[in-house]
C-alpha cells in the first residue's frame, strides 16, 4: 500500500477538496519504470481535473525503484523527472520509460519536479514552430516573465539565441526577469506598452509572443512584426477576446493556442524526445535552472492549489512527498533568492 492525495467532491455542493488515502501500489508494465516520488510540480491541470477519487499530478521527480522487463535505457537508483497523465500526488508512480528525463546530481531533486512539464510546453508552443537555425535573428516577447512557465521560457529563449523582451505587471519584477536573462523588461499594464515594444525593437516589432491567457490578445497582435506569431499557453478561463481579424490578415500573422495535457501519449513521448535533444543539454550544463517559488508538503496540497488560483506566484510551486502535517511552507524571498519558512 502507499499514501496518496485524492480529490473528494462534496455530495451536497459543487466544492472539492483533497484528502489523504491509502491505495495499492500501481502495477508496473514491461515498458514502464517505478519511481519513488520525491516531489511533484503543481500545474493548472491539477485544479481543472475535478473527478471524485482522482489523484492529481502531471509531473514528478524521484528515484527509479524498479524497471520493466523491456526497459534497457534506465537503471534502478537513477534520478529522474517525468511527465504523468495524473497520479503524481502519491508515494510511487509507474511511468512509461520514454516519459522520463535524467536529473543531474547537482540539481535539487525536488526543484526538478517542476522542470519537465513546463519544458515540454515551451518546446511544443514555441520552438516546434520555429526554424531553429534562424533564432539568433529573432525577437520574442514573453508575457508574465516571472510566471510558472515564463521564468523558464526566458532562460530557454536566451539559450536558443533569441533576443528576449520580458513583460510583467510591475516594475518591481524587472530585476528577476533580468536575472533569468531577459534583454529588455517592460510593464504591460502601461498604456504605452505597444509603443514601448516598437521603440525597444527599432520599430520592427517582435517575431514571437508567448502569453499565458488571451485577455490582452489585441495588444499582442499590435506588437508583432509581419508574419509574427502569438502563442497562448493555458487560457485559464480567458476564452473570449476581441481581436481585429483584418489586421491579423494584413500582417500575415498567426495565433496558436496550445495545451499539452490534452495531447495523446505518442505526441507527449515525441515532445519529451525533442526536449531531451534540444533543451535538456541546457539543464545538464546548468545554463537553465529551475525557477521555483515555493514548496509545500503534499499533505498541504490544498494550500498550494489555492495559492495557484491566486495567480501571483513567481516560478513553480512544488509539493514535496511528505505526508506529515506542516505548519508553513517554503517561499522564495524575492530579494535574496533563498527559501524561508512562512
N, C-alpha and C positions, 0 to 999 in steps of 0.2 A: 504494500500500500504506500501511497505518497500523499502529501498535502497539496492542495490546490486552492485557488480563489475562483469562485464561480459567480455568475450573475443570478441574483434572486429577484424575481418580479413579484411585487405585492399583488395578491389576488383581488384586493379591494380598491386598488388605484393603478395608475399607469407608471408609478415610480419604480425605480430599480435600485438595488444596492449590491455590494459584493459581500459574500460570506465565505468562510473557510470550510472546506470539506476534506474528507479522505476518500480517495478513489484508487482503483487498481492502477499499477504502473502500466503504461501502454505497451502493447506487444510490438516488437521491432521486426520489420520485414527484412528480407535478404538484401535489399538495396538501401537500407537505412542505417543510421548510427543512433545510439542512445546517448543523449547529452545530459549530464548532471548540471542543471541550470545554476549559474552564478547570479545573473541579473537579467532583467527584461527592459527593453525600451518601450516607453509609453507613446502610443500613436492615436490619432483621431479615430481610427477604426475600432479601438478598444471601447470607445463611447457609443459608436453607432451600431455595433453588433449586440443588440439587447435581446438576446434569446435566453429564456429561462434555462438555467443549468449550464450555459456555455462558459467555458474558461477562456478569457481574452488572452491577447498577447501575440503580436505579429512578428516579433524578433526577439532573440535572446543571445546571451553569451554563456559559455561554460566549458566544461571539460568532457571529452569523449570518454564514456564509460564502457561502451561495447560497440562492436561493428558487425554488420550483417555479413552473411557468407559471401555475397557478391561484391563486397566493398574492398577495394585494394588501395584506394587513394588516401585513406585516413587510418590512424593508429590510436589505440587506447592511450589516454593521457594527454592528447593534443589539445591545445587551447584554440577554441573556435568561436565564431559568431554565426548565426543562422537566421534565415527567413522562415517564418512559420505561416501556416494557414489558420492559426489560432492555437490556444492551449499553452501559451508561454508562461502564464501565472501559475507555474507548477514546479515541483522539485525536479522533475525529469520530463524530457520530451524525446520522441522518436522522430527523426528528420531524414528525408532523402539525402543521400550523400552529396548530390550535386546542388544542395541548397546551403552549403557551408562555405566559409572562407576562413583562413588562418588568422589568429591574433598573435602578433609578436609578443615576446616575453617582457618587453619594456613598455608595453601599453597596459594600463589598468584594465583588467578583465571586465570589471563592472562597467566602466566607461564604454568599452567596446560593444556593449549591448545595444547602444543607440546608433551604431555606425551603418549597418548593412541596409536597413530599410530605406533610410534617407539617401544612401549612396545609390541604391538601385533606382529610387525615384528620380534623383538628379540625372542619372545617365539616361533613363528612358524619356524623361521630359525634355531634356536639353541636348545632350551630346549625340543621341541617336539620330537627330535630325540635322546634325552639323557635318560639314566636311572638315574632319579633324586636321587636315593639312593646311587649312586657311585660318585657323582660330587666332593666330597671332595678330591678324589684321582686324579682328572683330571686337566690338564693344558690347558689354552686357550690363543691363540694369537689373539688379536683384532687389526686389521689394522686400521689406521686412528683413533686413540683413542680419538681425540678431535673433531671428526666429529659429524654430527647431530644425528646419531644413536650410534656411537662409545662411546661417553661420557656416555650415559645412559647404554650401554651394559657393560661397565666396572663395573658400580655400581651393576647392576643386577647379573653379574657373581660372584662378590665378595659376594653378599647376598646369592647366591645359593651355595657357598662354593668352587668355583673354584680358582685355582691359576692363576692370570691374568698377561699376558705379553701384554703390550700396545706398539704399534709402531706408530711413526709419521714421517713426512718428515723433522723434525727439532728438535734438542735437546732443543730448546727454549720452546717446549711444554711439556717437561717431567714433570715439576712441576705440571702442570694442570692434567696430567694423574695420577700422584701420589695423588693429592688432591681428585680425583674421586675414588681412591682405588687401582690403579694398583700396583702390587708387583714388576714388572720389567718394565723398559722403554727402548726401542731400537729405533735407527734411521734406517728405512727401505730403505733409499737411500744409505746406506753404502754397499760397495761391499762385506763386510764380514758379512752381515746380517744373512745369514743362519747359518754360523759358530757360531755367537753370540747366536742365539736361542738355538743351541745344547749345547753350553758351559753353558748357564744360566739354562738349564733344566737337567744338569747332563748327557748330551749326549743321552737323551731319546727322544727328540722331543716333540711336543705338540699333544694333543688329538683332539683339535678343533681349527679351524681358522675361524674367522668371518671377511669377507672382503667386501668392497664396490666397485665393479668393478673387472674385470678379467684381468687387464693389467699385473699383476705380478703373474699369476696363477702357473707357473712352480716353482718359488721360494717358493710359498706357499706349494706346494706338497713336496718340499725338506725339509720343516720344520716339517713335520708330523712324528709321530711315526707310528708303524704298526697299521692298522685298524683305522687310523685317518680320520677325516672328514674336508673338506673345504666347508664352506657355504658362498655363494655370495649373497649379497642383493643389488638390483638395479645396473644393468650393466652400466647405464649412457653412453650408446653408445659404450661400450668396448666389443662388442660381439665376437670379434675374438682374440684368444690367443693360441699360440702353446704350447703343453704340450707333455711330454713323457708318452704315454699310457702304455708302458711296465713297467715303473717304478710304475705307479699307480696300475697296476695289481700285481706286486711283493709285494707291501706294503699292498695289500688288502684295499686300501684307497678309499674314496668316495668323490665325488663332488656334491654339491646340489646348484642349483640356485633358489632363492626364490623371489616371488613378491606378496605382499598381495593385491595390488589393483585389480589384475585380477581374484581373487578368488570370488566364489559365496557368496551370503548373508548368507546362512546356515553355511558355513565354517567360515566366519568372526564372526558370533554370537558365534560359538563354541570356537574360539580363545579368544574372549573377556571374556568368562566364565572361560577359563583356566587362563588367565592373572589375573582375579579377585581372583581366588583361590590361585594361586602360587606366583605371583609377586606383586599384589596390596597391600598386607599387608606391604611390604617394603615402599611403598609410604605413607600409612596411618601412619606408625611409623616414617616417615621421615628418614629412613635408606637409601633411594634412593630419590634424589631431582632432580627437573627439571634442565636440562643443557641448558640454554638459552643464546644465543649470542647477539641478538639484537631485538628490537621492532620497528615496523613501524605502522603508521596509515593505515587502509585499503585503504584509498584514494591514498596512495603512494605504493600500492601493486606492481606496475610495478618495482619500485626501488628494492623492496625486491626480486622479481624474478630474476632481473638482477644480484643481489648480489649472489643469489643461483647458478646461472650459473658459476660464477667465482670459486665456489667450495672451498673457503678458509674460510668459516665461522666455528666458534668454537661452537658447540652446535646448537640448533634450532633457527630459525628465526620466530618471532611471529608477526602477524598482529592484532592490537587492533581495535575494531569496532568503528572507529572514521572516519566519512566522511567529517570532516573539514580538509582543506589542512594544512599540517605541513611543516616546513622549514628544518627539520632534522629528525634523528632517534636516538633511544636509542641504544647504543652499549656497550657491556660488555668490561670493561677495563681488560686486561689480568692479570695485576699485582694486582689490588685492588679487583676484583670480584664484582664491582659495576657498575651501569649504568651511562652513561653521554650522554648529547646531543652532536651530531656531526653536 
